[in-house]
Every structure is written in structure tokens, then in C-alpha cells.
Amino acid sequence: MNKILVATDGSVQAQKAIDFACDLAWKYDAEVYIAHVAFKTKVPEYVVEFVKTERVEGSPERVYMDALGKDIIERAEDQVRGWGLKNFRSVIMQGEPSEEIIRFAKDNEIDTIVMGNRGLGGVQRLLQGSVSQKVCSGGNYTCLRVK
């Protein structure tokens, strides 16, 4: 166990997953990657105008998604620091969460993924499955779902 990816959406289950990942990292001297994936969504017009007027680098979509994910990532980083871990990195991605997490894991040779196991409603889960379910069946890594 060398590289642990923990995906967070800021939920209580994700906080439990972060603690679990930190415990593993502490025991195995592993590097922790904290990831948040923001769903693509319509960007408010005031953000588009702000990016243009202030000549902010990046697309309005990227600026907006980064702002939404920044708070979640900062809280997760504080939680990791609380464990005394210094060997961690964080990333905010945009897109469909399971696809982005799997892609990131492959691109960065992640060997373990830790995620909260947050249940969806019966019909929704039947039709689309959960993010953790898709991630755990999507790659060549150990996947741990924390309740």
C-alpha cells in the first residue's frame, strides 16, 4: 500500500473514509491523495461576467467548480493534518465522479481507493448504481467502502 486515494464530497461518510484512509496511511507510510469531483452544472451568469471582466485565468466552468470544491478540499486537508500526516496531495476534478476517480487512479498508479459507502434510494441505485459501486468495479486497485 503506497498510494491511497480518498474521494470526498464533504459528507459524514466521506469524513469517515478520510479517517480510515489516514489510519492506513499512518500504518503503511503511504501517500494520501484527496479528491473531490464536482458535477458539471450550469454556471451562473454573474460568474461568467466576473471571469470576463476580471480576466480570471481559466474557463468560467472551471473557476466555478474550483470555488465549489475548495471548501470541501480544505476541510479534508485539515482532517488529514489532524492525523499528523504531511505526505498528501489534493485535487478538484470536474465531471462524472466515478469516471473521474477511476481515471485519476489509473493516471496516478493508485493502489488503494477509500470511499464512503453512501446508499442511494432503491430505484435510483437500481437504475444507475452508486459512485462507490462503479469505482470499486472499475480498475486494478484495492477498493474499500467505509460505512
C-alpha atoms as a printed R data frame, in Angstrom:
    type eleno elety resid chain resno       x      y       z
1   ATOM     1    CA   MET     A     1   0.000  0.000   0.000
2   ATOM     2    CA   ASN     A     2   1.831  3.066  -1.299
3   ATOM     3    CA   LYS     A     3  -0.752  5.462  -2.733
4   ATOM     4    CA   ILE     A     4  -4.191  5.866  -1.176
5   ATOM     5    CA   LEU     A     5  -6.879  7.885  -2.922
6   ATOM     6    CA   VAL     A     6  -9.746  9.060  -0.744
7   ATOM     7    CA   ALA     A     7 -12.723 10.600  -2.509
8   ATOM     8    CA   THR     A     8 -14.732 13.200  -0.633
9   ATOM     9    CA   ASP     A     9 -17.970 15.043  -1.178
10  ATOM    10    CA   GLY     A    10 -17.910 16.641   2.269
11  ATOM    11    CA   SER     A    11 -20.453 14.211   3.728
12  ATOM    12    CA   VAL     A    12 -20.230 12.460   7.092
13  ATOM    13    CA   GLN     A    13 -19.483  9.191   5.273
14  ATOM    14    CA   ALA     A    14 -16.657 10.870   3.374
15  ATOM    15    CA   GLN     A    15 -15.210 12.182   6.655
16  ATOM    16    CA   LYS     A    16 -15.216  8.618   7.994
17  ATOM    17    CA   ALA     A    17 -13.470  7.479   4.809
18  ATOM    18    CA   ILE     A    18 -10.811 10.156   5.285
19  ATOM    19    CA   ASP     A    19 -10.145  8.940   8.830
20  ATOM    20    CA   PHE     A    20  -9.925  5.346   7.601
21  ATOM    21    CA   ALA     A    21  -7.525  6.340   4.796
22  ATOM    22    CA   CYS     A    22  -5.381  8.325   7.245
23  ATOM    23    CA   ASP     A    23  -5.204  5.374   9.611
24  ATOM    24    CA   LEU     A    24  -3.995  3.172   6.740
25  ATOM    25    CA   ALA     A    25  -1.512  5.806   5.570
26  ATOM    26    CA   TRP     A    26  -0.139  6.119   9.089
27  ATOM    27    CA   LYS     A    27   0.295  2.344   9.432
28  ATOM    28    CA   TYR     A    28   1.795  1.775   5.973
29  ATOM    29    CA   ASP     A    29   3.620  5.098   5.494
30  ATOM    30    CA   ALA     A    30   1.569  5.660   2.353
31  ATOM    31    CA   GLU     A    31   0.920  8.828   0.395
32  ATOM    32    CA   VAL     A    32  -2.666 10.140   0.530
33  ATOM    33    CA   TYR     A    33  -4.470 11.739  -2.395
34  ATOM    34    CA   ILE     A    34  -7.649 13.643  -1.543
35  ATOM    35    CA   ALA     A    35 -10.044 14.024  -4.454
36  ATOM    36    CA   HIS     A    36 -13.278 15.904  -4.905
37  ATOM    37    CA   VAL     A    37 -15.254 15.641  -8.130
38  ATOM    38    CA   ALA     A    38 -17.671 18.443  -8.908
39  ATOM    39    CA   PHE     A    39 -20.577 17.578 -11.187
40  ATOM    40    CA   LYS     A    40 -20.783 19.744 -14.266
41  ATOM    41    CA   THR     A    41 -23.554 22.247 -13.778
42  ATOM    42    CA   LYS     A    42 -24.813 25.453 -15.321
43  ATOM    43    CA   VAL     A    43 -22.562 28.322 -14.321
44  ATOM    44    CA   PRO     A    44 -24.399 31.395 -13.019
45  ATOM    45    CA   GLU     A    45 -24.197 34.385 -15.355
46  ATOM    46    CA   TYR     A    46 -22.546 36.551 -12.674
47  ATOM    47    CA   VAL     A    47 -19.612 34.115 -12.573
48  ATOM    48    CA   VAL     A    48 -19.254 34.265 -16.365
49  ATOM    49    CA   GLU     A    49 -19.236 38.070 -16.227
50  ATOM    50    CA   PHE     A    50 -16.756 38.108 -13.329
51  ATOM    51    CA   VAL     A    51 -14.317 35.831 -15.168
52  ATOM    52    CA   LYS     A    52 -14.518 38.014 -18.290
53  ATOM    53    CA   THR     A    53 -14.379 41.382 -16.505
54  ATOM    54    CA   GLU     A    54 -11.558 40.457 -14.138
55  ATOM    55    CA   ARG     A    55  -9.713 38.443 -16.794
56  ATOM    56    CA   VAL     A    56  -9.502 35.478 -14.479
57  ATOM    57    CA   GLU     A    57  -7.428 32.631 -15.894
58  ATOM    58    CA   GLY     A    58  -9.478 29.577 -16.818
59  ATOM    59    CA   SER     A    59 -12.940 28.962 -18.116
60  ATOM    60    CA   PRO     A    60 -15.978 30.153 -16.138
61  ATOM    61    CA   GLU     A    61 -16.911 26.483 -15.627
62  ATOM    62    CA   ARG     A    62 -13.513 25.642 -14.134
63  ATOM    63    CA   VAL     A    63 -13.467 28.728 -11.902
64  ATOM    64    CA   TYR     A    64 -16.951 27.923 -10.594
65  ATOM    65    CA   MET     A    65 -16.235 24.224  -9.971
66  ATOM    66    CA   ASP     A    66 -12.966 25.057  -8.211
67  ATOM    67    CA   ALA     A    67 -14.758 27.509  -5.929
68  ATOM    68    CA   LEU     A    68 -17.408 24.927  -5.046
69  ATOM    69    CA   GLY     A    69 -14.832 22.233  -4.285
70  ATOM    70    CA   LYS     A    70 -12.317 24.422  -2.476
71  ATOM    71    CA   ASP     A    71 -14.154 24.388   0.866
72  ATOM    72    CA   ILE     A    72 -14.633 20.613   0.765
73  ATOM    73    CA   ILE     A    73 -10.963 20.037  -0.020
74  ATOM    74    CA   GLU     A    74  -9.759 22.481   2.646
75  ATOM    75    CA   ARG     A    75 -11.811 20.717   5.335
76  ATOM    76    CA   ALA     A    76 -10.472 17.342   4.173
77  ATOM    77    CA   GLU     A    77  -6.894 18.659   4.257
78  ATOM    78    CA   ASP     A    78  -7.412 19.923   7.814
79  ATOM    79    CA   GLN     A    79  -8.699 16.485   8.777
80  ATOM    80    CA   VAL     A    80  -5.607 14.804   7.268
81  ATOM    81    CA   ARG     A    81  -3.304 17.279   9.013
82  ATOM    82    CA   GLY     A    82  -5.076 16.411  12.272
83  ATOM    83    CA   TRP     A    83  -3.663 12.902  11.872
84  ATOM    84    CA   GLY     A    84  -0.174 14.386  11.662
85  ATOM    85    CA   LEU     A    85   0.226 13.316   8.036
86  ATOM    86    CA   LYS     A    86   2.297 15.538   5.792
87  ATOM    87    CA   ASN     A    87   2.584 13.332   2.728
88  ATOM    88    CA   PHE     A    88  -0.673 14.187   0.945
89  ATOM    89    CA   ARG     A    89  -1.940 15.931  -2.156
90  ATOM    90    CA   SER     A    90  -5.375 17.158  -3.133
91  ATOM    91    CA   VAL     A    91  -7.192 17.610  -6.403
92  ATOM    92    CA   ILE     A    92 -10.516 19.011  -7.574
93  ATOM    93    CA   MET     A    93 -11.877 17.418 -10.728
94  ATOM    94    CA   GLN     A    94 -14.921 18.129 -12.820
95  ATOM    95    CA   GLY     A    95 -17.213 15.594 -14.429
96  ATOM    96    CA   GLU     A    96 -18.960 12.349 -13.621
97  ATOM    97    CA   PRO     A    97 -17.499 11.267 -10.245
98  ATOM    98    CA   SER     A    98 -16.934  7.547 -10.843
99  ATOM    99    CA   GLU     A    99 -15.309  8.137 -14.244
100 ATOM   100    CA   GLU     A   100 -13.019 10.872 -12.935
101 ATOM   101    CA   ILE     A   101 -11.973  8.889  -9.855
102 ATOM   102    CA   ILE     A   102 -11.162  5.811 -11.965
103 ATOM   103    CA   ARG     A   103  -9.236  7.913 -14.498
104 ATOM   104    CA   PHE     A   104  -7.253  9.660 -11.758
105 ATOM   105    CA   ALA     A   105  -6.443  6.337 -10.081
106 ATOM   106    CA   LYS     A   106  -5.117  4.881 -13.325
107 ATOM   107    CA   ASP     A   107  -3.164  8.010 -14.299
108 ATOM   108    CA   ASN     A   108  -1.508  8.216 -10.867
109 ATOM   109    CA   GLU     A   109  -0.936  4.495 -10.235
110 ATOM   110    CA   ILE     A   110  -3.146  4.488  -7.137
111 ATOM   111    CA   ASP     A   111  -3.173  1.087  -5.428
112 ATOM   112    CA   THR     A   112  -5.941  1.708  -2.867
113 ATOM   113    CA   ILE     A   113  -9.139  3.759  -3.015
114 ATOM   114    CA   VAL     A   114 -11.174  4.568   0.089
115 ATOM   115    CA   MET     A   115 -14.697  5.947  -0.234
116 ATOM   116    CA   GLY     A   116 -17.766  6.431   1.862
117 ATOM   117    CA   ASN     A   117 -20.457  3.892   1.103
118 ATOM   118    CA   ARG     A   118 -23.446  6.181   0.911
119 ATOM   119    CA   GLY     A   119 -26.573  4.412  -0.249
120 ATOM   120    CA   LEU     A   120 -28.833  5.760  -2.940
121 ATOM   121    CA   GLY     A   121 -32.581  5.211  -2.965
122 ATOM   122    CA   GLY     A   122 -33.689  1.797  -4.207
123 ATOM   123    CA   VAL     A   123 -34.900  2.841  -7.665
124 ATOM   124    CA   GLN     A   124 -32.032  5.245  -8.295
125 ATOM   125    CA   ARG     A   125 -29.455  2.659  -7.234
126 ATOM   126    CA   LEU     A   126 -31.120  0.032  -9.451
127 ATOM   127    CA   LEU     A   127 -31.026  2.329 -12.477
128 ATOM   128    CA   GLN     A   128 -27.590  3.890 -12.120
129 ATOM   129    CA   GLY     A   129 -25.708  2.336  -9.208
130 ATOM   130    CA   SER     A   130 -23.687  4.208  -6.630
131 ATOM   131    CA   VAL     A   131 -20.425  6.039  -7.284
132 ATOM   132    CA   SER     A   132 -18.551  3.739  -4.898
133 ATOM   133    CA   GLN     A   133 -20.017  0.674  -6.597
134 ATOM   134    CA   LYS     A   134 -18.868  1.887 -10.029
135 ATOM   135    CA   VAL     A   135 -15.407  2.854  -8.781
136 ATOM   136    CA   CYS     A   136 -14.878 -0.441  -6.972
137 ATOM   137    CA   SER     A   137 -15.628 -2.391 -10.126
138 ATOM   138    CA   GLY     A   138 -13.688 -0.116 -12.474
139 ATOM   139    CA   GLY     A   139  -9.979 -0.635 -12.015
140 ATOM   140    CA   ASN     A   140  -6.908 -2.516 -10.900
141 ATOM   141    CA   TYR     A   141  -6.717 -1.343  -7.295
142 ATOM   142    CA   THR     A   142  -7.990 -2.305  -3.872
143 ATOM   143    CA   CYS     A   143 -11.245 -0.521  -3.139
144 ATOM   144    CA   LEU     A   144 -12.522 -0.041   0.403
145 ATOM   145    CA   ARG     A   145 -16.000  1.325   1.137
146 ATOM   146    CA   VAL     A   146 -16.470  2.759   4.619
147 ATOM   147    CA   LYS     A   147 -19.868  2.838   6.311
